[in-house]
Amino acid sequence: MAIINKGKTFANGEQLTADKLNQVIDNATFTTSAVDNVSTQLAGEAIIVKDGGVTTAKLNDNAITTAKIADANVTTAKIADANVTTAKIADANVTTAKIADANVTFAKLTDVIDDDTMATATDTTLATSESIKAYVDSAPNFTPSSYAGGESVTLPNGLIMKMGIEPQSGATGTVTYGAAFPTSVVSVNITPVDTLSRSTSLAITASSSSAFSWISDSNHTAIHWQAIGY
């Protein structure tokens, strides 16, 4: 099938002249058979390349510059995910206005971890708010987390505080802890509950991880005591 319409048709026996030859060429046009309407098409008397004729394989990487690409022609549909790499994106070109919220998904973020134990944390990664909350919630805390009248409270660093009130019915006494310190006692302090003279002697005579003893030269209503250990 002819792909060119002749600029002049000769009749049998017609004399050939230079002017007639020029007409054949100068007035010639392309027929629809010259294009496939997929990769090429007719535009007036010219053949132009359609979008379908521009493939990645046919483009030289060095020929594609920012100046040659109109912003309006860069659409999500025309960019393959595999071709979008950090190395190919200039920091100055990444603006909030150019990033659609729907395109920012956790799967596309490589520097954000979702790790409740923070075992994979590094100095160059961020963490999800859920992971941060889960890690903080599971980190060492005061035990119990709220005071409800118990004898003992354990601090996050493992130090244990015990406290209570002991009635005094004589000049001496012993307080046995509800649960002994696992390792050792660090210190024990006692103070009188009533308003008897504070100059009276009230002292610790013995102390262990499970109990302490005290002595006083005055009979108080009761004594407050605090013990610290681990």
C-alpha positions in Angstrom: 0.0 0.0 0.0 1.4 3.4 -1.0 2.7 5.6 1.8 3.2 8.7 -0.3 0.7 10.6 -2.4 2.4 11.7 -5.6 2.7 15.4 -6.2 1.8 14.9 -9.9 0.5 12.1 -11.9 2.0 11.5 -15.4 -0.2 10.4 -18.4 1.1 7.9 -20.9 3.3 9.7 -23.5 3.5 12.9 -21.5 6.8 14.7 -21.9 9.0 14.7 -18.8 10.4 18.1 -17.7 12.4 19.4 -14.7 9.4 21.4 -13.6 7.1 18.3 -13.6 9.7 16.3 -11.6 9.8 19.1 -9.0 6.1 18.9 -8.7 6.2 15.1 -8.1 8.5 15.7 -5.1 7.5 19.1 -3.8 3.8 18.4 -3.8 4.0 14.9 -2.4 2.2 14.1 0.9 2.1 11.1 3.3 -0.8 8.7 3.2 -2.4 7.2 6.3 -0.5 4.0 5.6 2.7 5.8 6.6 1.7 5.8 10.3 0.4 3.2 12.8 -1.6 5.7 14.9 0.0 4.1 18.0 3.6 5.3 18.0 3.2 7.8 15.1 0.4 9.9 13.5 -0.2 12.4 10.8 -0.3 16.1 11.8 -1.1 18.1 8.7 1.5 17.1 6.2 4.0 15.8 8.8 4.5 12.6 10.7 4.8 13.1 14.5 5.6 10.7 17.3 2.8 9.9 19.7 3.2 9.2 23.4 3.1 5.5 22.6 6.2 5.8 20.5 8.3 7.2 23.3 9.6 4.3 25.4 12.3 4.1 28.1 14.4 1.9 25.8 14.4 4.6 23.1 15.5 7.4 25.3 19.2 8.1 26.1 19.6 8.8 29.8 21.9 11.7 29.1 19.3 13.3 26.9 16.6 13.6 29.6 17.2 16.7 31.6 15.0 18.6 34.0 14.9 21.6 31.5 13.4 19.4 28.8 10.6 18.0 30.9 7.6 20.2 31.6 6.2 19.9 35.2 2.7 19.3 33.8 4.0 16.2 31.9 5.3 14.5 35.0 2.4 12.5 36.4 2.3 9.6 38.8 0.8 7.4 36.0 3.9 8.0 33.9 6.5 7.2 36.5 7.2 3.6 37.4 7.7 3.0 41.1 11.0 1.2 40.4 12.4 4.3 38.7 11.9 6.5 41.7 15.0 6.2 43.8 16.5 8.6 46.4 19.6 9.1 44.2 17.4 10.4 41.3 15.4 12.9 43.4 17.0 16.3 44.3 16.3 17.4 47.8 15.2 20.8 46.5 12.5 19.2 44.3 10.8 17.4 47.2 8.2 19.8 48.5 5.0 19.1 50.4 3.0 20.6 47.5 4.4 18.0 45.1 3.7 15.0 47.3 0.1 13.7 47.5 -0.9 12.5 51.0 -2.3 9.3 49.4 1.1 8.5 48.0 2.9 8.6 51.3 2.5 5.1 52.7 4.4 3.3 55.4 5.5 0.6 52.9 7.3 3.4 50.9 9.2 4.7 53.9 12.6 3.0 54.5 13.8 5.2 57.4 10.9 4.6 59.8 10.8 1.5 61.9 7.8 -0.2 63.6 9.5 -2.0 66.4 7.8 -2.1 69.9 11.1 -3.3 71.5 13.3 -0.7 69.7 15.8 -3.5 69.1 16.3 -2.3 65.5 16.7 1.4 66.4 19.6 3.4 64.9 20.8 7.0 64.9 19.4 7.5 61.4 15.9 6.1 61.7 12.6 7.4 63.0 10.0 5.3 64.8 6.2 5.1 64.6 4.2 6.7 67.4 2.7 3.3 68.2 6.1 1.8 68.7 7.3 4.7 70.9 4.2 4.4 73.1 4.5 0.6 73.4 8.2 0.8 74.3 7.6 3.5 77.0 4.6 1.5 78.4 6.7 -1.6 78.6 9.9 0.0 80.0 10.7 -0.4 83.7 8.2 1.5 85.8 7.3 1.9 89.4 5.8 -1.3 90.8 3.0 -1.1 91.6 2.3 1.8 89.1 -0.1 3.4 91.6 0.1 3.3 95.3 -2.8 1.5 97.1 -1.4 1.2 100.6 1.1 -1.5 100.2 4.3 -1.8 102.2 6.8 -1.9 99.3 7.4 0.1 96.1 10.1 -0.8 93.5 11.7 2.0 91.5 12.6 1.6 87.8 16.3 1.2 88.7 15.5 -1.8 91.0 15.8 0.1 94.3 13.1 -0.9 96.8 11.4 1.4 99.3 9.4 -0.1 102.2 7.4 1.9 104.7 4.9 1.5 107.5 3.6 2.4 111.0 4.5 0.2 114.0 2.6 0.5 117.3 4.9 1.0 120.3 4.1 -0.8 123.6 7.5 -0.8 125.2 11.0 0.5 125.1 12.1 -1.9 122.3 10.6 -3.5 119.3 11.2 -5.4 116.0 9.6 -4.8 112.6 9.6 -7.8 110.2 9.1 -6.8 106.5 6.2 -8.4 104.7 8.7 -9.5 102.1 12.4 -9.4 102.6 14.8 -7.3 100.4 16.1 -9.7 97.7 19.7 -8.7 98.3 20.4 -6.2 101.0 19.1 -3.3 103.0 20.7 0.1 102.5 19.2 2.2 105.2 16.4 2.4 107.8 14.9 5.5 109.4 12.3 5.8 112.2 10.4 8.8 113.6 7.8 9.0 116.4 4.1 9.4 115.5 3.1 11.4 118.6 4.3 14.8 120.0 6.4 13.6 122.9 9.7 15.3 123.3 11.7 14.9 120.1 14.9 14.9 122.3 14.2 11.4 123.5 16.3 8.6 122.1 14.9 6.5 119.2 17.4 4.4 117.5 17.9 1.3 115.3 19.7 -1.5 117.2 19.9 -4.1 114.4 19.0 -4.4 110.7 18.9 -7.1 108.1 17.3 -7.7 104.7 14.2 -9.1 106.5 13.7 -7.0 109.7 15.1 -4.3 111.9 15.0 -3.7 115.7 14.8 -0.4 117.6 15.1 1.0 121.1 13.6 4.2 122.8 13.8 5.8 126.2 10.2 7.0 125.9 7.0 5.2 125.1 5.5 6.7 121.9 2.1 5.9 120.5 3.8 4.4 117.4 6.7 4.9 115.1 6.9 5.7 111.4 9.6 3.7 109.6 11.1 3.7 106.1 13.6 1.2 104.7 15.5 1.3 101.5 17.2 -1.7 99.9 17.5 -3.8 96.7 
